[in-house]
Amino acid sequence: MSTLTRNSSNPPPYFYNLSPQQQKNWMKTTRRMEKNEQLRAEYPPFQSPSNFTILHLHQYSSIETVEELIMKARTTHKYTIDTESQVINKVAKCALVQIQLIHSIHKSTLILIEMFYLPNQNSLLFKKIKELCSIIFRDENTKITWGPFDNEFKNFHSYGLFEKVTGTTNLQVSRIPKGKVVKRKPAGPYKMQLV
């Protein structure tokens, strides 16, 4: 079903009464609509995995839950990672780490690590959460982030949960040029193979 009602090669009569800037904007919008229509015809709509689990990690999480996540992380090699901050007294504080373990195209686990509510660093629970993170952040795993990996975690090291990660294999969503598809894992940090 097509929703496009504009055609850049056949503008409507009112187009010629527009100012040059308005004509430019009209054409730009129309070309964007045409490109979206082309993509809509070429690709099926995104289907979110129907089989996913969301788990919160904090001081009240059970060790059994973290141990199950450790077992899953040992067999998972692709992750999406994002961090969120909360502004407190005009200062951004690290609040949340979101990690998606991508098991398959149809199954994933989403972990939300609540930084303000972590257990005591000397507790067994904290050590287990740290072990989970060290498995996830291994160099051989692919980690998909919005920006440079180091920037995502530069303010999170003070929590003692994440070791400084260097030389990580990372795909930055913001660095993928429009219309390109990532074919395989990148050769090094911030580099990617595009087709």
KEGU-347630 format. One record per residue (C-alpha): residue number from 1; x, y, z. Coordinates in pm, whole numbers, plus 50000, padded with zeros to 5 digits. Layout:
<sites>
SITE  num   east  north     up
SITE  NUM      X      Y      Z
...
</sites>
This chain:
<sites>
SITE  num   east  north     up
SITE    1  50000  50000  50000
SITE    2  50156  50325  49885
SITE    3  50121  50642  50088
SITE    4  50318  50868  49852
SITE    5  50110  51150  49705
SITE    6  50397  51362  49570
SITE    7  50613  51316  49264
SITE    8  50941  51507  49225
SITE    9  50934  51476  48845
SITE   10  50579  51613  48824
SITE   11  50522  51885  49088
SITE   12  50169  52023  49137
SITE   13  50074  52365  48992
SITE   14  50110  52546  49327
SITE   15  50478  52443  49337
SITE   16  50563  52716  49086
SITE   17  50409  52984  49310
SITE   18  50641  52895  49600
SITE   19  50954  53091  49684
SITE   20  51287  52933  49580
SITE   21  51351  52821  49941
SITE   22  51002  52670  49965
SITE   23  51055  52489  49633
SITE   24  51386  52353  49760
SITE   25  51221  52232  50083
SITE   26  50929  52079  49888
SITE   27  51170  51889  49660
SITE   28  51383  51773  49952
SITE   29  51077  51644  50138
SITE   30  50939  51480  49825
SITE   31  51267  51301  49750
SITE   32  51279  51179  50109
SITE   33  50923  51048  50076
SITE   34  51014  50874  49748
SITE   35  51319  50712  49910
SITE   36  51105  50593  50202
SITE   37  50854  50444  49959
SITE   38  51133  50267  49775
SITE   39  51267  50123  50102
SITE   40  50916  50027  50216
SITE   41  50869  49830  49893
SITE   42  51214  49673  49911
SITE   43  51225  49565  50277
SITE   44  50969  49409  50509
SITE   45  50866  49609  50816
SITE   46  51081  49561  51126
SITE   47  50947  49291  51354
SITE   48  51062  49313  51712
SITE   49  51159  48975  51854
SITE   50  50855  48827  52020
SITE   51  51065  48621  52256
SITE   52  51263  48852  52483
SITE   53  51321  48883  52854
SITE   54  51385  49202  53053
SITE   55  51583  49176  53378
SITE   56  51680  49452  53621
SITE   57  52006  49415  53812
SITE   58  52033  49598  54144
SITE   59  52096  49531  54514
SITE   60  51787  49308  54543
SITE   61  51863  49082  54246
SITE   62  51922  48717  54324
SITE   63  52259  48553  54271
SITE   64  52079  48275  54083
SITE   65  51948  48528  53828
SITE   66  52297  48668  53772
SITE   67  52443  48317  53741
SITE   68  52182  48233  53474
SITE   69  52280  48551  53289
SITE   70  52648  48454  53312
SITE   71  52567  48120  53149
SITE   72  52374  48298  52870
SITE   73  52653  48553  52821
SITE   74  52910  48275  52775
SITE   75  52720  48153  52468
SITE   76  52633  48498  52330
SITE   77  52872  48697  52113
SITE   78  52664  48992  51993
SITE   79  52534  49270  52217
SITE   80  52370  49609  52188
SITE   81  52475  49848  52462
SITE   82  52352  50191  52568
SITE   83  52399  50404  52876
SITE   84  52172  50665  53029
SITE   85  52242  50947  53271
SITE   86  52016  51139  53506
SITE   87  52067  51507  53586
SITE   88  52088  51567  53961
SITE   89  52163  51921  54085
SITE   90  52261  52022  53729
SITE   91  52517  51740  53709
SITE   92  52473  51435  53486
SITE   93  52507  51115  53691
SITE   94  52543  50770  53537
SITE   95  52212  50598  53602
SITE   96  52152  50298  53378
SITE   97  52334  50052  53153
SITE   98  52118  49871  52900
SITE   99  52267  49554  52754
SITE  100  52083  49336  52505
SITE  101  52215  48983  52466
SITE  102  52124  48884  52110
SITE  103  52085  48506  52117
SITE  104  51923  48480  51773
SITE  105  51709  48685  51540
SITE  106  51403  48576  51738
SITE  107  51533  48568  52094
SITE  108  51714  48816  52318
SITE  109  51761  48914  52681
SITE  110  51765  49277  52792
SITE  111  51958  49359  53109
SITE  112  51902  49692  53284
SITE  113  52178  49762  53537
SITE  114  52056  50025  53781
SITE  115  52374  50206  53881
SITE  116  52226  50399  54176
SITE  117  52110  50073  54335
SITE  118  52408  49842  54295
SITE  119  52495  49615  54587
SITE  120  52797  49681  54809
SITE  121  53122  49629  54614
SITE  122  53240  49369  54868
SITE  123  52927  49155  54830
SITE  124  52911  48830  54634
SITE  125  52624  48973  54427
SITE  126  52837  49268  54312
SITE  127  53123  49034  54222
SITE  128  52883  48818  54016
SITE  129  52746  49123  53831
SITE  130  53104  49234  53764
SITE  131  53186  48885  53632
SITE  132  52884  48905  53401
SITE  133  53002  49241  53268
SITE  134  53357  49115  53212
SITE  135  53218  48828  52999
SITE  136  53001  49064  52796
SITE  137  53283  49315  52739
SITE  138  53538  49062  52615
SITE  139  53729  49186  52311
SITE  140  53609  48901  52089
SITE  141  53242  48994  52136
SITE  142  53067  49237  51902
SITE  143  52918  49533  52085
SITE  144  52683  49768  51902
SITE  145  52664  50115  52057
SITE  146  52522  50451  51954
SITE  147  52850  50639  51992
SITE  148  53216  50559  52057
SITE  149  53241  50283  52315
SITE  150  53485  50477  52534
SITE  151  53243  50772  52549
SITE  152  52955  50546  52652
SITE  153  53144  50429  52962
SITE  154  53386  50712  53045
SITE  155  53186  50818  53354
SITE  156  53087  50468  53466
SITE  157  53430  50345  53582
SITE  158  53387  50506  53924
SITE  159  53124  50243  54012
SITE  160  53390  49970  54003
SITE  161  53174  49748  53785
SITE  162  53348  49795  53451
SITE  163  53717  49765  53381
SITE  164  53851  50009  53125
SITE  165  53792  49839  52792
SITE  166  54052  49892  52520
SITE  167  54078  49757  52169
SITE  168  53717  49645  52171
SITE  169  53533  49535  51859
SITE  170  53262  49793  51828
SITE  171  53001  49892  51572
SITE  172  52881  50247  51612
SITE  173  52529  50296  51482
SITE  174  52599  50667  51438
SITE  175  52897  50591  51211
SITE  176  52712  50370  50964
SITE  177  52658  50578  50648
SITE  178  52299  50609  50531
SITE  179  52191  50318  50313
SITE  180  52489  50098  50398
SITE  181  52467  49754  50552
SITE  182  52725  49609  50788
SITE  183  52843  49282  50635
SITE  184  53070  49148  50909
SITE  185  53251  49239  51228
SITE  186  53494  49529  51198
SITE  187  53869  49474  51186
SITE  188  53936  49703  51481
SITE  189  53787  49970  51702
SITE  190  53550  50205  51518
SITE  191  53617  50046  51179
SITE  192  53356  49851  50992
SITE  193  53322  49655  50671
SITE  194  53042  49802  50461
SITE  195  52874  49672  50146
</sites>
